[in-house]
Structures are given as C-alpha cells and as structure tokens.
C-alpha cells in the first residue's frame, strides 16, 4: 500500500441521515489527498443518489457492503441501523487485512442500532470488543482535544466507575498514544469537591495522577481542575489536552467552542479510526440543506496524518 496516497475506508453511517450527502459532496475534495473506499453497495448508493438529487462521481470507489432496504429519510429504522453496523464492520475488516491505511466513520443513529438489536452503544464499544483493547474516545480539533474517561453511561453510574486503578491505566494509555507534555484533568465534583464538602472522589483522581506522574518522572497530568473554569480562555492557553470524567462535562464546552471543526479519534487501537463529531441530523437529511462538511474533511485529514506517522 502506498503511503503517499493513503487508502481510507469510509463507513457510510446511517443512510437515513446526512452521512452519504456529506460523502458525495466532499468526494472531489478528499480524493486529492487520499483514495477513499466507501462501504456501501451499488443499489443503495444509486437509491440515495436519486433521493438526494446528487450525481455519483465516476471515481466513487465502493466496497460492496451487502444488504438492501428502503431508505426513509430522517427516520429511525432498524434496517438502516443494521446496515450502518455492517458498513462499519466491513471498514474494520479492510483495516485489519491492511487493505486500507485507516478508517473514517460517518454518523450512526444509536436508537436505530438499538432497534436492530445491536448490543453496542456506539463505534468505540465495537472497536474495544473486536480488538480487546481499552480504546480511548478523544474528540476535538487542533486547538483543543478532550478525552473521555467514561462515555455513554448514565450519570448515576459515573461515580462507581471512578477508581484509582482504572484512572491510572487510562492516564498511562492516553500518554502513550499522544505523548502530550501537559494534560488538564478535570475533577468530578463541583469546586473539585471543596475539600470533601461536596464529595471525596477527587482523592481517587489525585492518587492516580501522582502515581502516573511518578512513573513518567514528570508532572504531565494536572491536579484535578474545577470543572466550571477548566475551559476558560486562560486555561486553554496553558492546555491543549483535557481529560473529562464524563461525557457532557467535556463535550458541552468542546462543541460550544468548536462544533463544526471537531472530530472523533479512537486512541489505543491497532488500527486508525477517526470520525465526524456530529450525529445523523435527521432534521436536515435529504432536504437540500447542505450539511457542513468541515468535521468530515478534518476527520479524513487526521486519518491520513496518523497513517503517515504510524
């Protein structure tokens, strides 16, 4: 495989959403920097193309992901969910066989996956299971990245997942993948627990930080920062990488600041996987609303960059 023009498998996502429209509208731009291979079959591609009123580029190379169903724009559908899962698995298998240099995923719909009886809540959980590795979900852009210690779990379950042992491994894996010189770690509780008045969970976080910094022989990871000021302009001048204890703690500020340009990167895996940092946008799907392509193009560029550096 030529490293000058990387091959990138594109998992097409939920065909009832905006993913294919973004892929078609971005093709002429991304083909200049890589050889994209779209995991979709000819029948569904032609059906979606007609619904979108967008011509299929002649050099739109596909990997025939099997299956067929009636595309129903903007609808939650078990058939669309199942097909998006199969497209993702095909992309993974292409990467495992080294037939592509990396994969980039367009958005799935978690409710559609659930209706299709798919046991996973998202892409990252699938990757963990297939590769038996503790994949790390990191989202962001060149200005700021946020890694999530816990991801798609209920708020009531977060506290029981905070342990010094788990945090220590997470921090070490994160540093191994990023080689970051400084990382901001968010506290769990308001005011970082206020010395135990609002909770003692920060003690576990501090123990993990001290242990990891000792192993690395350098103060890479900060003491737990007060969450409501961690993303202030001054803090962002000092830190590019942040670790949040739970999903919304990290992603609300990230998406408020850099919604269109942010991407998702899966760390700590034997393959390279990037993704858009947005959902299926059923509210604008197939309505000629020209969904923003920035996140997708950035995700492809990051996949290329990571593949060249591997």
N, C-alpha and C positions, 0 to 999 in steps of 0.2 A: 504494500500500500504506500503510495507516495505521500510523504509528509509535507510536500509543497502545496498540494491541493487536497486537504483532508476530506474524507468521506464522512458525512454526518447523517445518521438515520433520524428521521423526523417521525416521532409518534404523533399521529394525526389528531388525537384527542376526541372529544365528543362531537360527532358530526351534526348534532342539532344546535351547536353553539357557533362561536366565531372563529374557531381554530383554522378550519380549511380556508376560509376567506382570507385570513391573515397570511397563510402559507402561499396561496395563489398570488396575492398582491405583493408579496415580498420576494417571490422567486427570482425575478430578474436582478434584484439587488444581491441576494445571498449567493447566487450561482457564480458570482465574480470572485468569491472568497473561499468557496468550498463546493464539493459535489454532494448536493442533498439527495437523499433517497427517502421518499415518502412512503410510510407503511399504510397503504390503502389500496384497494383493488380498483380495477378499471371501471366496473359498473357503478360503484358508489361515487367514484370521482366524477364520472360523467353526469350522474344524477345531481350531485351537489353543484356542479358547474352550471347546469341549466337553471337550477333554483336561484343561484347567485347571479346569473347572467354575467359570468366571468369566463372567458375562454381559457382552456387549459394550454399552458405553454407547450410547445412541441418537445422541449427537452426536459419535461417534468417527469423525472425518472421515479418509478414506483417499485416497491416490493409488495407482491400480491398478498395482502392480509385477507384471509378467507372470510366469507360471510356476506350476507346481504339483508337489508331491512329497509323499510320505508322511512326516509328522512322526514322528520316532523319538526321543522324549525321552532326553536325556543321552548321545546317540551322536554320534561324529564321522561326518560324512556329506558327500560331495562335493556332493550335491544341495542340502543346507542351506547349505553354503559358497557355492555359486554363487548361490543366491537372496539370501543376505545381501549379496553383492557387487552384485547388480543393484539391490537396495534402496538401497544406498549411492550408486550411480551416479545413480539417479533423484533422490535428495535433492540431490546436487551439481547436477544439471541444473536443478532447480527454483530453486536459489540463483543459478545462472548467468543464468537468464532473469529473475531478480528477481521471481519469483512467491512467494518466501518471503524473510524477512529474515535467516535463519540456518538452519543445520542442527545437529542433535544426534544423535549416533550411539550406539546400544546395542551391546553387545559381539558381536564376531565370534569365530570359532574359527580360529586360524591353520592348524591341521592340516587342518581342513575346506577352507579356501581352497587349501591345497597339493594336497589330493586332487582338487579341482575344476580343477587345472592353472592356477590364478590365479597369475601370476608375482610379485605383490606380497606383502610380508610383513605388511602392515597398512594401516590407513586413511591414515596420514601419507604413506606412499610413493605411494599412489594420487593424493593431492592434489598432491604435488610433480610428478608426471608430467603430470597434466592441466593444471595451471596454469603449469608450467615455472618454478616458484619454489622457493627453498630454505625450505620450511616448517619451522618450529621446533616440536618437541614440548615443551610445558610442562605439568607436572602439579602439582596441589596444591589449596590452599584459601585462604581469606582470611588464614590465619595464616602460611602458608609456601608458596612456589612453587619448583619445581625444573625447570629446563630441561636437556635432554639434548643434549650436543654430538654424541655417537654414540649410536645407538639399538639397533636389532635386528641387531647383528653379533656374531660370535664374539669372545671375549676375545682370541684370538690375533691378531685383525685390528685391534685398537684402536690400538696404538702406531703403525702405519703410516698411520693416519688423523689423527694429531696433527701439525698443521703450523701455523706462524705465519700463513700466508696464510689458511687455512681458518678458524682461530680468530678472526682479525681481522674477517673478514666476518661470522662468526657473532655476535660481540660487538656489532658495529655494527647488525646486523639486530635483535638482541634489544633493544637500547636504543631503536631506532626504534619498535618495537612496544609497549614497556612504559613508556618514559620513566622507568625506575627511577633513583632518585638514588643508590642503593648496591646493588651486586651482589657476592655472595660467589662467588669462583671456586675450585673445588676443584683441588688438584694431582692428578696421575695416580698417582704412586708413593707407597708408604708413607712417612710422615715428610716428605712433599714432596721426596723424593729424597735427603734428608740430605746436601745439598751435593754431590750427584753420586755418593755412595757407593751409593745404591740406584737410580740412573738419572738421566739428563740431560734427560729430556723436559720438565721444568719450565722449562728455558731457552727453549723454543719458546713455552710458555704466557706466560712473563714478557714476552717480546718483543711478543707480541700485545697484552697488557694495557697495556704502556707506549705502544704505538702508538695504541691506541684512546683511552686517557685523554688523550693529547696532542691527538688530533683533536677530542675532545669538550671539551677545555680544562677538564677537571675529573676528579678521581680517583673515577670511578664504579665501576670494577672493581677488586676487591681483588687483592693478590698471592696466588699460589696457597696455599690453606689446606690444612693437614694433614687428609686426609680423615676420619681416625677421630675428630677433635674438631670438625670443621666444623659439626656439627649439635648441639653441646652447648647447654644452656639459655642460657648467656651469649651464645653466637654467634647464637642465634635471636632474642635481644633486639636485636641490632645489625643483623641482616639479615632481610628478608622474601623476597628473591630469591636463589636459588643456581643456579650452573651446574655440572653434573656432567660429567665427561669420558666416562662410560659409564653404561649403563642401571642396573645394580644398585647402583652407587655412590650414585646419587641416589634411587632408588626404594625401596630397603630402609628407609632411615630415614624417608622420607615415609610409607610405608604402615604402618610400625610406630607412627608418631605419629598419623596422620590417615587411616586406611584407609577408613572409611565415608564421610567427607565430601569426600574429594578428587575432583577432576575432571581431565579432559584438555582442553587448549586448543591448537589449532593456530594458531601465530603466522605472520606474514609471508605472508599469502594475501589474494587479492582478495575472498574470501567469509569469513563467520564460521562456524567449526566448533568445537563443543565435544563432549565425550563423557564417558561414565562412566569411572571409573578402576578398573574391575574386569573380570573375564572372564565367560565364559558359565556358570560354576558348574554344570557338569553333575551334580555330586554332589547338588544340591538341586533341580534343574529338574523341574517338574511333580510335585513331592512335597508340595505344600501347606506349604512351609517358610517362606513369607512373606519372600522375599529383601529385603534392606534397600534402600529407595528413595532414601536420602539423596543418594548420588552423582548419580543421575539427575536429581533435582529441582534440585540445585545446578548441574548442567550446563545445564539448561534456563534457570535464572535467569541464569547467566553469559552464555548466548547472547543473552538478552533485553537484558541490560545493555550488552553490546558492540554490539548492533544499534542501541540508542538513542544511543550515543556516537559512532557512525560518521558 
